[in-house]
Amino acid sequence: MNDRILRILLMIDDASVGGGQKHVLWLAQHMDRKGFEVAVACESKGYLVDELAKAGIRQYPLSLSNVPNPAAFFRCRRVMKEFKPDVVHTHGGTAGVTGRIAARTFPGVRIVHTYHGLHYIHDPRLLRRKIFRSLESALLRVTDRTICVAQQDVETGVREGIVDPARTVVILNGIDVAEFAGGQRRDFRGDRVIGTVGRLHTQKGHRHLLTAAAELIKLHPALKFVIIGDGELRGELEQEAARLGVAANVIFAGARTDIAAQLRAMDIFVLPSLWEGLPLVLLEAMAAGLPIVATGVDGVKEILTDGKNALLVPPGNPIELQRGIEKVLGDAGLRKRLAGEAVKTVREKFSVGRMVRETEDVYRSLFR
C-alpha cells in the first residue's frame, strides 16, 4: 500500500472564508502528488470552491446539515463511492459526524478527523453539550486517527472522553509565510489602525474589543478599529458600537479574501477571543510583522509567549485588553521587538510545509 498513490478525500461542510477552510485548501494544494491523489468535498459555492478550482483540485459539491440526517449520509456515500478514497479526512463538527459515519460503511477506508478547536464545550446549553459529547465519544470508536491542532485540545478532549491519546497526534497549524510577509507598515503613518479578523461570533470576543476601543478612542480620537469578518452578531455589534459612541471609528469590513493585504494596512493586530484552537489568523498576523495583543487562551499560548512575541491578556476582560493595546500604542521599541520575534517564531515553527508533511505521515502510518 505504501508503494502506490493513496487517495485522500478531505471533507468540510462550509466553503466560506475561515481557518478550517484555509487549512483544507493548503493541505490539498501542497500534498505530494507523487504519493497522494486528493479531492475535497464541501458545499457547492464559496471561497474554498473558487480557490480549489484555481488550483485544479477536484471538488465534490456536498450539502450537509448541522443535524445528522439520512439524506446527508447518502450524499456522503455517493461522493465516496465515486472517488473511492483510501482515507477520508473530516474537518469540523458537521462533516466530522456524517462523514465519519458514511466512511465506516466502506471496508478498508481509513478515517482521520481533525479538531480545529473543541467549540461545543463552550455552548451554554447543557443539553446540546451532552448530545455533542455523546456523538463525539461514539465516533471515536470508528476513527482511526484524531489530529488536534493544539496540545491543549488533546488534554481537553481526553478529559471530555472524546480523544484517545493512543490514537491522537498534535499537528500545529502552518501557513504560507511568504504570502503574508513584506510590504506591511513598520510604524504609524496617518491614522493608527488596530485590526482583528474572525467570524462575528461570541467566541471571538468582539464585544470586549468594542468596550476597550471606546476607552482608547477617548485618549486617541484618531484611532481606527477595523473588524474583518461576518457572522450572526454583526447587527448587534454595530448597534453596540453606536451605543458606545465609536461607530465613526470602527469599520466593519465584512468577510474578505485578501487578508494579507488587509493585515498590511494595520498597525497593531488584536485577538480578543474567549477560546480558540490554534488560530491561523494569528500566524498570518505574525508573518505580516504586526505587533500583537491577544487573549492567553488554549492554543494561543502554544504560539505566543507574553512579553516576547506578543502581549497576552486575560479573556473576557476589556480593561486588561485596553491596557495591553495602550502599552503597545505608546512604545515604539516594544512594537518593533514584538513584531520581530513574532516573524521569527512563525518562520521557525509554523510553516505550511511542515504541517502538510506531518499530515502525510499520518496517512501513511495507517497502512503500515
C-alpha positions as CSV (number, residue, x, y, z in Angstrom):
1,M,0.0,0.0,0.0
2,N,2.8,2.4,0.8
3,D,4.2,1.9,-2.8
4,R,1.1,3.2,-4.5
5,I,-0.6,6.6,-4.6
6,L,-3.1,7.0,-1.7
7,R,-6.4,8.6,-2.5
8,I,-7.3,11.2,0.1
9,L,-10.8,12.7,0.5
10,L,-10.9,15.9,2.6
11,M,-14.3,16.8,3.9
12,I,-15.6,20.1,5.4
13,D,-19.1,21.4,5.4
14,D,-18.7,25.2,4.9
15,A,-16.8,26.7,1.9
16,S,-16.7,30.3,3.2
17,V,-13.5,32.1,4.3
18,G,-12.3,30.7,7.6
19,G,-9.4,29.0,9.3
20,G,-10.6,25.4,8.7
21,Q,-11.2,26.1,5.0
22,K,-7.7,27.6,4.6
23,H,-6.3,24.6,6.4
24,V,-8.1,22.2,4.0
25,L,-7.1,24.3,1.0
26,W,-3.4,24.3,1.9
27,L,-3.4,20.6,2.6
28,A,-4.9,20.0,-0.9
29,Q,-2.6,22.4,-2.6
30,H,0.7,21.2,-1.0
31,M,0.2,17.5,-0.7
32,D,2.9,15.5,-2.6
33,R,1.4,14.4,-5.9
34,K,3.8,11.5,-6.2
35,G,2.3,9.9,-3.2
36,F,-1.2,11.2,-2.9
37,E,-4.3,12.0,-5.0
38,V,-6.5,14.5,-3.3
39,A,-10.1,15.7,-3.6
40,V,-12.3,17.9,-1.4
41,A,-16.0,17.6,-0.6
42,C,-17.7,20.7,0.6
43,E,-20.7,22.9,-0.2
44,S,-21.0,24.0,-3.8
45,K,-20.2,27.7,-3.6
46,G,-17.8,29.9,-1.7
47,Y,-14.2,30.9,-1.2
48,L,-12.9,27.3,-0.8
49,V,-14.6,26.2,-4.0
50,D,-13.1,29.1,-6.0
51,E,-9.6,28.5,-4.7
52,L,-9.8,24.8,-5.4
53,A,-10.8,25.5,-9.0
54,K,-7.9,27.9,-9.5
55,A,-5.5,25.1,-8.3
56,G,-7.1,22.5,-10.5
57,I,-8.1,20.3,-7.5
58,R,-11.2,18.1,-7.8
59,Q,-14.1,19.3,-5.7
60,Y,-17.3,17.4,-4.9
61,P,-20.4,19.6,-4.1
62,L,-21.8,18.3,-0.8
63,S,-24.6,19.7,1.1
64,L,-24.6,18.8,4.8
65,S,-26.8,19.7,7.7
66,N,-25.9,20.6,11.3
67,V,-28.4,17.9,12.3
68,P,-27.3,14.4,11.0
69,N,-29.9,13.0,8.7
70,P,-30.2,10.1,6.2
71,A,-30.2,12.4,3.1
72,A,-26.8,13.9,4.1
73,F,-25.5,10.4,4.9
74,F,-26.3,9.1,1.4
75,R,-24.9,12.2,-0.2
76,C,-21.6,11.4,1.5
77,R,-21.7,7.8,0.4
78,R,-22.3,8.8,-3.2
79,V,-19.2,11.0,-3.1
80,M,-17.1,8.3,-1.5
81,K,-18.4,5.6,-3.9
82,E,-17.3,7.8,-6.9
83,F,-13.9,8.9,-5.6
84,K,-13.0,5.6,-3.9
85,P,-10.8,7.1,-1.2
86,D,-8.2,5.2,0.9
87,V,-8.5,7.9,3.6
88,V,-11.5,10.1,4.5
89,H,-10.2,13.1,6.5
90,T,-13.0,15.1,8.0
91,H,-12.7,18.6,9.4
92,G,-15.2,20.4,11.8
93,G,-18.2,19.1,13.6
94,T,-20.8,18.8,10.8
95,A,-18.6,17.0,8.3
96,G,-17.0,15.1,11.2
97,V,-20.2,13.4,12.2
98,T,-21.9,12.5,8.9
99,G,-18.6,12.0,7.0
100,R,-17.2,9.5,9.5
101,I,-20.4,7.5,9.8
102,A,-20.6,7.2,6.0
103,A,-16.9,6.3,5.6
104,R,-17.2,3.5,8.1
105,T,-19.6,1.7,5.7
106,F,-16.7,1.2,3.2
107,P,-14.5,-1.6,4.3
108,G,-10.8,-0.8,4.3
109,V,-11.2,3.0,4.2
110,R,-9.2,4.7,7.0
111,I,-10.8,7.6,8.9
112,V,-9.0,10.7,10.2
113,H,-10.7,13.6,11.9
114,T,-9.2,17.0,12.8
115,Y,-10.5,19.1,15.7
116,H,-10.0,22.8,14.9
117,G,-10.7,23.6,18.5
118,L,-13.3,22.0,20.8
119,H,-16.0,24.6,20.3
120,Y,-19.0,22.7,21.6
121,I,-17.8,22.5,25.2
122,H,-18.4,26.3,25.4
123,D,-22.0,26.1,24.3
124,P,-24.1,27.5,27.2
125,R,-26.9,24.9,26.5
126,L,-26.3,21.9,28.7
127,L,-28.4,19.5,26.7
128,R,-26.6,20.5,23.5
129,R,-23.2,19.9,25.1
130,K,-24.3,16.5,26.3
131,I,-25.6,15.5,22.8
132,F,-22.3,16.6,21.1
133,R,-20.2,14.9,23.8
134,S,-22.1,11.6,23.3
135,L,-21.8,11.8,19.5
136,E,-18.1,12.6,19.5
137,S,-17.5,9.8,22.1
138,A,-19.3,7.3,19.9
139,L,-17.5,8.4,16.8
140,L,-14.2,8.0,18.5
141,R,-14.7,4.2,18.1
142,V,-14.8,4.4,14.3
143,T,-11.9,7.0,14.0
144,D,-8.5,5.5,13.1
145,R,-6.6,8.7,13.9
146,T,-7.5,12.0,15.5
147,I,-5.5,15.2,14.8
148,C,-5.6,18.1,17.2
149,V,-4.1,21.5,16.2
150,A,-3.0,22.2,19.8
151,Q,-1.8,20.2,22.7
152,Q,-4.4,21.9,24.9
153,D,-7.2,20.3,22.7
154,V,-5.7,16.8,23.4
155,E,-5.9,17.4,27.2
156,T,-9.4,18.8,27.0
157,G,-10.5,16.1,24.6
158,V,-9.2,13.3,26.9
159,R,-11.0,14.9,29.9
160,E,-14.2,15.1,27.8
161,G,-13.9,11.5,26.7
162,I,-13.7,12.3,23.0
163,V,-10.0,11.9,22.4
164,D,-7.9,8.7,22.7
165,P,-4.3,9.8,23.3
166,A,-3.0,6.5,21.9
167,R,-4.6,7.3,18.5
168,T,-4.1,11.1,18.5
169,V,-1.4,13.3,17.2
170,V,-0.8,17.0,17.5
171,I,-0.1,18.8,14.3
172,L,0.3,22.5,14.8
173,N,-1.3,24.7,12.1
174,G,1.0,26.1,9.5
175,I,0.7,28.9,6.9
176,D,2.4,30.0,3.7
177,V,4.6,32.6,5.5
178,A,5.8,34.2,2.2
179,E,2.2,35.1,1.3
180,F,1.9,37.4,4.3
181,A,5.4,38.8,4.6
182,G,6.7,42.1,3.3
183,G,5.1,45.4,2.5
184,Q,3.5,46.0,5.9
185,R,3.7,49.2,7.8
186,R,6.7,49.3,10.0
187,D,5.3,52.1,12.2
188,F,2.4,54.5,12.4
189,R,1.7,56.7,9.4
190,G,-1.5,58.8,9.5
191,D,-4.4,57.2,11.4
192,R,-3.4,54.4,13.7
193,V,-5.2,51.3,12.6
194,I,-5.9,48.4,15.1
195,G,-7.4,45.4,13.4
196,T,-8.8,42.0,14.1
197,V,-10.0,39.1,11.9
198,G,-12.6,36.5,12.8
199,R,-16.2,35.5,12.3
200,L,-18.7,37.6,14.3
201,H,-19.5,35.1,16.9
202,T,-19.4,35.1,20.7
203,Q,-16.2,33.0,20.7
204,K,-14.2,35.9,19.1
205,G,-14.8,38.4,21.9
206,H,-15.6,41.4,19.8
207,R,-17.9,42.9,22.5
208,H,-14.9,43.2,24.8
209,L,-12.8,44.8,22.0
210,L,-15.5,47.4,21.4
211,T,-15.6,48.2,25.1
212,A,-11.8,48.6,25.2
213,A,-12.0,50.6,21.9
214,A,-14.4,53.1,23.5
215,E,-11.9,54.0,26.2
216,L,-8.9,54.1,23.9
217,I,-10.7,56.4,21.5
218,K,-11.2,58.9,24.3
219,L,-7.5,59.1,24.6
220,H,-6.7,58.8,20.9
221,P,-9.6,60.3,18.9
222,A,-7.9,59.5,15.5
223,L,-7.7,55.8,16.3
224,K,-9.3,53.4,13.9
225,F,-10.5,49.9,14.6
226,V,-11.1,47.5,11.6
227,I,-13.1,44.4,12.2
228,I,-12.8,41.9,9.4
229,G,-15.3,39.0,9.3
230,D,-19.0,38.4,9.1
231,G,-21.5,36.4,11.2
232,E,-24.7,36.3,13.2
233,L,-23.6,39.0,15.6
234,R,-22.9,41.7,13.0
235,G,-26.1,43.7,13.6
236,E,-25.7,43.6,17.4
237,L,-22.1,44.6,17.3
238,E,-22.8,47.5,15.0
239,Q,-25.5,48.7,17.4
240,E,-23.1,48.3,20.3
241,A,-20.5,50.4,18.6
242,A,-23.2,53.1,18.1
243,R,-24.3,52.9,21.7
244,L,-20.7,53.3,22.8
245,G,-20.3,56.4,20.6
246,V,-17.5,54.9,18.5
247,A,-19.3,54.0,15.2
248,A,-17.3,56.6,13.3
249,N,-14.0,55.0,14.5
250,V,-15.0,51.3,13.9
251,I,-15.1,49.8,10.5
252,F,-17.0,46.6,10.0
253,A,-15.3,45.4,6.8
254,G,-17.2,42.1,6.4
255,A,-15.7,38.8,5.1
256,R,-12.6,39.3,3.0
257,T,-10.4,37.0,0.9
258,D,-7.5,39.5,0.7
259,I,-6.4,39.0,4.3
260,A,-2.7,39.5,3.5
261,A,-3.4,43.0,2.1
262,Q,-5.7,43.8,5.0
263,L,-3.1,42.9,7.5
264,R,-0.6,45.1,5.8
265,A,-2.9,48.1,6.3
266,M,-2.9,47.6,10.1
267,D,-0.5,48.9,12.8
268,I,-1.5,46.5,15.6
269,F,-3.3,43.2,15.5
270,V,-5.7,42.2,18.3
271,L,-7.2,38.8,19.0
272,P,-9.8,39.1,21.8
273,S,-11.1,35.5,21.6
274,L,-12.7,33.8,24.6
275,W,-11.5,30.4,23.4
276,E,-9.5,29.1,20.4
277,G,-7.9,26.0,18.8
278,L,-4.7,27.2,17.1
279,P,-5.9,30.3,15.1
280,L,-4.5,30.6,11.6
281,V,-5.1,34.3,11.5
282,L,-2.8,34.8,14.4
283,L,0.0,33.1,12.4
284,E,-0.9,35.3,9.5
285,A,-0.6,38.4,11.6
286,M,2.7,37.3,12.9
287,A,4.1,36.6,9.4
288,A,2.9,40.1,8.4
289,G,5.2,41.6,11.0
290,L,2.5,43.1,13.2
291,P,2.8,43.7,17.0
292,I,0.1,41.6,18.6
293,V,-2.2,41.8,21.7
294,A,-4.1,38.6,22.3
295,T,-6.0,36.8,25.0
296,G,-4.0,33.9,26.5
297,V,-6.4,31.1,25.8
298,D,-6.0,27.5,24.7
299,G,-3.7,27.1,21.6
300,V,-2.8,30.8,21.6
301,K,-0.4,30.1,24.5
302,E,1.3,27.4,22.3
303,I,2.1,30.1,19.7
304,L,2.7,33.2,21.8
305,T,4.8,34.0,24.8
306,D,3.8,37.0,26.8
307,G,6.3,39.8,26.6
308,K,8.4,38.0,24.0
309,N,6.4,37.9,20.7
310,A,3.1,39.4,21.9
311,L,1.3,40.8,24.9
312,L,-1.2,38.3,26.4
313,V,-4.2,39.5,28.4
314,P,-6.9,37.5,30.3
315,P,-10.0,36.7,28.1
316,G,-13.3,38.5,28.7
317,N,-11.6,41.4,30.4
318,P,-11.9,44.7,28.3
319,I,-9.9,46.7,30.9
320,E,-6.8,44.5,30.6
321,L,-7.3,44.4,26.8
322,Q,-7.3,48.2,26.8
323,R,-4.2,48.4,28.9
324,G,-2.4,45.9,26.6
325,I,-3.3,47.9,23.5
326,E,-2.4,51.2,25.2
327,K,1.0,49.8,26.2
328,V,1.8,48.8,22.6
329,L,0.5,52.0,21.2
330,G,2.8,54.0,23.4
331,D,6.1,52.2,23.0
332,A,7.7,52.1,19.5
333,G,10.6,49.9,20.8
334,L,8.1,47.3,22.2
335,R,6.2,47.3,18.9
336,K,9.4,46.6,16.9
337,R,10.6,43.9,19.3
338,L,7.3,42.0,19.5
339,A,6.9,42.1,15.7
340,G,10.4,40.9,15.1
341,E,10.1,38.0,17.5
342,A,6.6,37.1,16.0
343,V,8.1,36.8,12.5
344,K,10.9,34.7,13.8
345,T,8.6,32.3,15.6
346,V,6.2,31.7,12.7
347,R,9.1,31.1,10.2
348,E,10.7,28.6,12.5
349,K,7.7,26.6,13.8
350,F,4.6,27.2,11.7
351,S,5.3,26.6,8.0
352,V,2.6,25.1,5.8
353,G,5.2,22.6,4.5
354,R,5.8,21.2,8.0
355,M,2.1,20.9,8.6
356,V,1.5,19.0,5.3
357,R,4.4,16.6,5.7
358,E,3.3,15.7,9.2
359,T,-0.3,15.1,8.0
360,E,1.0,12.9,5.1
361,D,2.9,10.8,7.7
362,V,-0.4,10.2,9.5
363,Y,-2.0,8.9,6.3
364,R,1.0,6.6,5.6
365,S,1.1,5.3,9.1
366,L,-2.5,3.9,8.7
367,F,-1.3,1.4,6.1
368,R,1.9,0.1,7.7
